[in-house]
Amino acid sequence: MIAAQLQTKFLQVRENKIFETFVIFIIVLSALVIGAKTYSIPAEVLSVFRFLDWFITLFFLSEIIIRLIAESSIKKFFSQGWNIFDFIIVVASLVPVEDSEIALLGRLLRIFRVLRLVSIIPELRILLTAFLQAIPRMGYVSLLMFIIFYIYAAVGSMFFHHINETLWNNISIAMLTLFRVATFEDWTDVMYETMEVYPFSWIYYLSFIFIVAFVFLNMMIGIVLETLQREHERSDRESGEGEAGEVHAIDARTQRIEEQLERLEKMLMQQQKSD
């Protein structure tokens, strides 16, 4: 009974918007403290930062304990990937950062506490999940882009290496030059230099820019937008919000009605047989 009451209270604390906002504030404060430590600061201020670091670590530990108790079971808590991520980051932050052989590891792990913003804010979770889901499809586009880079780099190295060996000496350097062209970093200087020898070499550059910078870039954007839209719809279905949530609720109600009608139909058929 006491455990159930404690769980209910911790659940109320976890769902409290003020508590959630305060957690976000502490995460931002942690990021600012980490950034401030990269500057040359007086010893007095450094001692204050040490106190803040321990306070932040203990607060995160308390917060993860509250979330752990608020769940109905430990298994349910660790069944969610974001909870596992938060637990690892919080526990790893307990590594001492002073006078220890693993002090550097402790400092690095404290940097990753900033990523807890992603697990706290639902919108950021959706963005990161969509990005991770889009990576495999983007990988195929990147592979095709690499093939185009390789072909154009081979052609450029064959024709332009005697013009400027710094830019076109071999295929690897030529690919770096083409990356410069694709990012529009003074690419016209490269083009005008080769046009002095090959007047129609502008076709080479413009076709490369059209394929890589326009076609492939838009393909990447399309993949990300499609994945993001699908992730938003999944989130709306789970939360019951938005158009996708309403459609999902209607489908669920329709399915329940159909199941009830099927049961009634079976009951009527059985009654007719008995009569």
N, C-alpha and C positions, 0 to 999 in steps of 0.2 A: 504493500500500500504506500509506504513511504517512498519506495523507488519509483512508483508510478507518478506520485505527486512531484517528485524531483524532476522526472523526465518531462512532465507537463510544463513546469516552470522554466526549465532550460529550453524547451521548445518555443515557449513564448519569447524568451530572450533572443533566441536565434532568429526568429521571424520578425523581431522588432526592427523597424526601419532606422530608428535612432542608433541602435547597436550596430547595424550594418553600415551606416554612414560613419560611425566612429571607427570601425575596422578599416574602412577605406582610408580614413584620415591617418591612421597609424601606419598603414602600408606606404602612403605617400611620405609620411614623416621618416620612415625607415629609408626610403630612397634618397631623401634629402640628406640624411645623416651620412649615408654611404658616399654620396657625391661630395659632401663637405670635407670628408676625410682625405680626399685626393689633393686638397690644398695644404699649403704650409700654414698651420694654425698654432696658436700658443698652447702651452701645456695645460693651462687652466681650462681652456675651451675643450681641449681633448679629453680631460677628465669628465666634463659634462657629457660629451658624446659617448663615453664609455657607460655612464649611468643610463643614458637614453637607450643605448644598445641593449643593455640588460633588461631595461623596462619593456622594450619592444619585444624581446625574446620571450619574456615571461607572459606578456599579454597574449602573444600568439599561441603560447602553450595553453593558457587558460581558455582561449577562444576555441581551440581545437578540441579541448576536453568537453566544453559546453556542447559543441556540435556532436561529439561522439556520444555523450549521454542522452542528448535530445533524440537520437535515432532509436527506433524500436529494438534494434539489435546491432551488434558490432559487425556482423556479416553484411547487413544491409548498408552500413556506413562505408565499408571497404568494397562494396560492389560498384560504387561510382568512381570513375577514373579521377575526377577532379578532387574528391576527398582523399584519395591515395596520394595525389600530387601535393596537396596541402599538408598532409601528415608527414610526408618525406621532407618537405622544405622546413617545416617547423622543428621536427626532430633533429634534422641536420644542423639547424641553427644553434643547437645546444653545444656544438663543438666549440671549445674555447679558442679564442683568437689571439690570446696573449701567452707568451712563454710556452709554446707548444710546437712540436714538430709538424703538426698538421694545421698550423695557424693559417697558412695560405689557403688551404682547403676550406677552413671555416669562413674566411673572408669572402671567398668565391660563392659559397653557399648562401651567405647573407645577401649577396647581390641578387640572387634568384628570388628572394622574397618579394621583389617588385612584381614578379609574374603572378603573385597571388591576386593582383587586381583582376586578372583574367578569370580566375575561378570565382571571384566575388560578384563581378558585374556580368549579368546574363548576356548582354549585347556583345561584350568582348568574347565570351565563350562561343557564341554563334559565329563570330568572325574567324576565330582561330580554328574552330572545327571545320568550317567551310574551306579555309585555306589548306588544312591537312588533307581533306578529302579531294581537293582539286589537284594536289601535287602529282598523283599518278598520271592523270590525264595531261597535265602540263608537261610531264616528263617526256611523253611521246612528241609533243609539239617541240620541246627543246631538242630532242634527238633529230627531228627533221630540220630544225634550224641549224644545228651543228653540221649536218650534211651540206646544207646550202653554204654555210660559212667555209667549209672545207673546199668545196668546188671553186668558189670565188677566190679563196686564198691561193689555191693552186694556180688558177689562171693569172691572178695578179702577180704572183711570184715569177711566173714564166715571162710575162711581158714587161714588168716594171722594175725588176731587180736592178737593171743597169742604170735606171734613172735615179733611184734613191735606195741604196742598200740598207739604210737604217730602217726603212719602212717595209721593204719588200724582199729582204735577203733570202728568207726561207719561208716555208709554209706557216710555221708557228708565229713568226713575227708578222707575217701578212695577215694572219687571223686577228692579231692584236690591233693591227692597223684598221682592219674592217670593223672591229668592235668600236674603235674611235669614230669611224664613219657612221656606224649605226646609231651612236649616241649623239651625233651631230657636233662633236667636239672639233671645231676648226677643220671640218671635212672638206670644205671648198679649197683650202690650201693644198691638200693632198691631190684633189682632182685637177686643179689648175696646173700643178707641177707635171702631171702625166699628160695633160692636154697639149703641153708645149711640144711633146714628141708624137703623141697619138691624139690628133684633134677630136676624134670620135670616142675617146675613152670616157666621156661623160655618160654614154649609154651604159657602160659597165657600172658606174656608181649609182646612177638613178634607178636602174633595174634592181640593184642590190638593196637600195634603201626602200624601194616600193615593196619588195618581197619581205624583207626582214622587219623594217620599222613599221610598216602599215599592216600587212597581211598577218604576220605572225604575232605582232603585238595585239592586234584586235582579236585574234584567236585566243590568246591568253586571257584577255579581259572577258571575252565571252564565256570561257570556261569558269572563271572565278565568279562572274555574275550568276550564271546558271546554278552553280553549286551553292552560292549564298542564298539564292531564292529558295532552293529546295530545303536548305537548312532552316530558313525562317518558317517555311510551311510546316516542317516537322516540329519545330518548337511551338508553333501556334496550335498544332494538333494536340501536343502533350499538355499545354496550358489551357486549352479550350478558348483561346482568344483569337481575334482576327477572323478573316473569311475562312481560312483553312480549318480553324477550330470549330466554327459554326457548321461547316460541311461535315466534319468528322462527327460532331454531336448528332447531326441529323441522320447520318448513316448508322450510327449506333442505335438511335431510337427506332429507325426503320427496321433494323435487324431484329431488335427485341420484339417489335410488333409482329414481324413475320414469324418469329419463333412461337409467339403466343397463338397466332392464327393456325399454325401447323398443329399445335397441341389441341386446339379446339376442334380442328378438322378430324383429328384422330379420335377424339372423344365422341364426336357425332357419328363417325363411321362405326365405332364400337357399339354405340347405343342402337344404331340401325340394325346391326347384325344380331344384337340381343333381342330386339323386337321381332 
